[in-house]
Amino acid sequence: MTGTLQRPQHVAPPATARRLPRRGRPLVVDLLAAAAGLGLGVTIALGVSAQSLASVGTVAGALTAVGRMTGLLAGYAMIVTVALSARIGPLERAVGQDRLIRWHRRLAPYGLYLLLAHVVLIVLGYAALAQTGVLAQLWALVLTYQGMLGAVVGTLLLLLAGITSYRRARRRLRYETWWAVHLYTYLALLFAFQHQVQTGASFVGHPLATAWWTALWVALLAAVVAWRVLLPVVRSLRHGVRVAGVVQEAPGVVSVVLEGRRLDRLPVAGGQFFQWRFLTRGAWWQAHPFSLSHVPQEHRMRITVKDLGDHSAGLASLPIGTPVFIEGPYGRFTADAATGHKVLLVGAGVGATPLRSLLQDLDEHADVAVLLRGRDRGSLVLADEIAREVQRRGARLWEALGPRDRLSVTAGTLRRAMPDIAERDVFICGPDDFTAAIAAACREAGVPASRVHFESFAF
Ligand SMILES: Cc1cc2nc3c(=O)[nH]c(=O)nc-3n(C[C@H](O)[C@H](O)[C@H](O)COP(=O)(O)OP(=O)(O)OC[C@H]3O[C@@H](n4cnc5c(N)ncnc54)[C@H](O)[C@@H]3O)c2cc1C
């Protein structure tokens, strides 16, 4: 059953006692970067201390020594890679999930290269030492060494995750398939850890080194469980979020109104997003990111979704009362990212969604300008609501309507419309090519890169 809601309920000003997320602290990033550097140093020291000069004096010894070191470094790279995507709260607030995921994607291939180097070098080193063929040595290693079968399975799972994350492969895969493959990497990492402490030269007979390595992995596991599982479970249970209604906003665009207990106590800012898991029979196993299109009031909040695929299309027929599991909030597309009191918000299509809630959090005295872009007025999302808010603030609103190939926003257009554009913080949300074009136009018009903020809906 699809329900409707009286719109005025959702456009009232936010309650003053609303809880906001803590500000991101750059110090957190510095401290964690220093800890990661220190961890790398200790890992290298562990690898070096497991070798003797005599042992690296032969080709076989040198190959084995470098193979062991690459194995250790692969393990360490994987710890950091997983930590970057563990949704660690203070890190998320300071850096932002999009940037953390970019770092995760950049680092992950190096862990795999090191892992492959480890396999090749160890097999070559052992084969040279035993003076046997490479394949015979590989076979002997797999069959006779403790925990080696697990290590082989783990390596294959990690390679699969790497291959399916490769840009071209990922584009062809359904998101859910990619996600399921990625989930297996946790099993792979468990095998990798077991293999290292059971057979690694740096660990066998070295209780202190084993304790350090175990502590690192346990800390990582604790972070993943705390931030990716426990916190979302606690928040979902505490607030008991449910679907209160679904409102058609435009063709193919619906707002889902959500109700729950004391939603104003959720530490979320306008412009942020949650991962939403709607607990219906067909959708409970998928979590999708959607930005808030209205900040929480005491018992209500809202998202606005464009039908882009099977899941988003299905939201139009969500039954009222559907329980919702929430993970988040995430994102740094928030009012406190602005460095001054002059702001320009630019949104295209459904990209207006986070701008609507961000607008609610901007200081009452902020000098606000809004630019909405769409093919025609019907394709502008939440345009009337934004227009009312802009009017209430005495702010300025432009609607740039027309087909993409006929209408482009350039540095000149921006300067003419806003002579003080260079003094503004600019928040952009829309398709990636649109965001890139507006960001480039803003920079050309004199806006420093640090004042251009964007949210990408692309995965
Ligand atoms: C930070 C962020 C905020 C977003 N906010 C909004 C919003 O406020 N309103 C809105 O309409 N859309 C938003 N999106 C986009 C929205 O998440 C996708 O359109 C939706 O998940 C598509 O799922 P689908 O099954 O309907 O479509 P599909 O056809 O399965 O996918 C369409 C596209 O969405 C990507 N996608 C699918 N599932 C996921 C997922 N679970 N996580 C990430 N990407 C996925 C796919 O890779 C593909 O590129 C946001 C995306 C991100 C990353």
The ligand as a MOL file (V3000), in Angstrom:
LIG
                    3D

  0  0  0     0  0            999 V3000
M  V30 BEGIN CTAB
M  V30 COUNTS 53 58 0 0 0
M  V30 BEGIN ATOM
M  V30 1 C 26.5730 9.0280 -1.2310 0
M  V30 2 C 25.3800 8.7300 -2.1250 0
M  V30 3 C 24.1780 9.3880 -1.9030 0
M  V30 4 C 23.0940 9.1200 -2.7250 0
M  V30 5 N 21.9180 9.8000 -2.5170 0
M  V30 6 C 20.8710 9.6000 -3.3630 0
M  V30 7 C 19.6550 10.3310 -3.1830 0
M  V30 8 O 19.4940 11.1250 -2.2680 0
M  V30 9 N 18.6560 10.1050 -4.0840 0
M  V30 10 C 18.7870 9.2160 -5.1420 0
M  V30 11 O 17.8580 9.0620 -5.9210 0
M  V30 12 N 19.9310 8.5290 -5.3110 0
M  V30 13 C 20.9780 8.6750 -4.4620 0
M  V30 14 N 22.1290 7.9560 -4.6390 0
M  V30 15 C 22.1820 6.9730 -5.7420 0
M  V30 16 C 21.4860 5.6900 -5.3120 0
M  V30 17 O 22.1610 5.1070 -4.2240 0
M  V30 18 C 21.4570 4.6780 -6.4570 0
M  V30 19 O 20.7750 5.2650 -7.5270 0
M  V30 20 C 20.7270 3.4290 -6.0550 0
M  V30 21 O 21.4640 2.7420 -5.0700 0
M  V30 22 C 20.5190 2.5880 -7.2930 0
M  V30 23 O 20.1480 1.2660 -6.9420 0
M  V30 24 P 19.1770 0.4300 -7.9090 0
M  V30 25 O 19.2090 -0.9940 -7.5020 0
M  V30 26 O 17.8610 1.0960 -7.9780 0
M  V30 27 O 19.8140 0.6070 -9.3380 0
M  V30 28 P 20.8780 -0.2490 -10.1020 0
M  V30 29 O 20.4460 -0.3160 -11.5250 0
M  V30 30 O 21.2250 -1.4900 -9.3750 0
M  V30 31 O 22.1430 0.7230 -10.0110 0
M  V30 32 C 22.1780 2.0240 -10.6050 0
M  V30 33 C 23.5030 2.6510 -10.1720 0
M  V30 34 O 23.6000 2.7640 -8.7290 0
M  V30 35 C 24.7350 2.0330 -8.2290 0
M  V30 36 N 24.3250 1.3010 -7.0290 0
M  V30 37 C 23.4430 0.2870 -6.9670 0
M  V30 38 N 23.3230 -0.1590 -5.7020 0
M  V30 39 C 24.1710 0.5870 -4.9570 0
M  V30 40 C 24.5120 0.6150 -3.5720 0
M  V30 41 N 23.9680 -0.2280 -2.7090 0
M  V30 42 N 25.4520 1.5000 -3.1530 0
M  V30 43 C 26.0190 2.3510 -4.0100 0
M  V30 44 N 25.7130 2.4110 -5.3270 0
M  V30 45 C 24.8120 1.5310 -5.7990 0
M  V30 46 C 25.1000 1.0560 -9.3480 0
M  V30 47 O 26.4870 0.7370 -9.3080 0
M  V30 48 C 24.7380 1.8290 -10.6040 0
M  V30 49 O 25.7550 2.7310 -10.9560 0
M  V30 50 C 23.2040 8.1840 -3.8000 0
M  V30 51 C 24.4110 7.5050 -3.9870 0
M  V30 52 C 25.4850 7.7660 -3.1810 0
M  V30 53 C 26.7870 7.0200 -3.4110 0
M  V30 END ATOM
M  V30 BEGIN BOND
M  V30 1 1 1 2
M  V30 2 1 2 3
M  V30 3 2 2 52
M  V30 4 2 3 4
M  V30 5 1 4 5
M  V30 6 1 4 50
M  V30 7 2 5 6
M  V30 8 1 6 7
M  V30 9 1 6 13
M  V30 10 2 7 8
M  V30 11 1 7 9
M  V30 12 1 9 10
M  V30 13 2 10 11
M  V30 14 1 10 12
M  V30 15 2 12 13
M  V30 16 1 13 14
M  V30 17 1 14 15
M  V30 18 1 14 50
M  V30 19 1 15 16
M  V30 20 1 16 17
M  V30 21 1 16 18
M  V30 22 1 18 19
M  V30 23 1 18 20
M  V30 24 1 20 21
M  V30 25 1 20 22
M  V30 26 1 22 23
M  V30 27 1 23 24
M  V30 28 2 24 25
M  V30 29 1 24 26
M  V30 30 1 24 27
M  V30 31 1 27 28
M  V30 32 2 28 29
M  V30 33 1 28 30
M  V30 34 1 28 31
M  V30 35 1 31 32
M  V30 36 1 32 33
M  V30 37 1 33 34
M  V30 38 1 33 48
M  V30 39 1 34 35
M  V30 40 1 35 36
M  V30 41 1 35 46
M  V30 42 1 36 37
M  V30 43 1 36 45
M  V30 44 2 37 38
M  V30 45 1 38 39
M  V30 46 1 39 40
M  V30 47 2 39 45
M  V30 48 1 40 41
M  V30 49 2 40 42
M  V30 50 1 42 43
M  V30 51 2 43 44
M  V30 52 1 44 45
M  V30 53 1 46 47
M  V30 54 1 46 48
M  V30 55 1 48 49
M  V30 56 2 50 51
M  V30 57 1 51 52
M  V30 58 1 52 53
M  V30 END BOND
M  V30 END CTAB
M  END
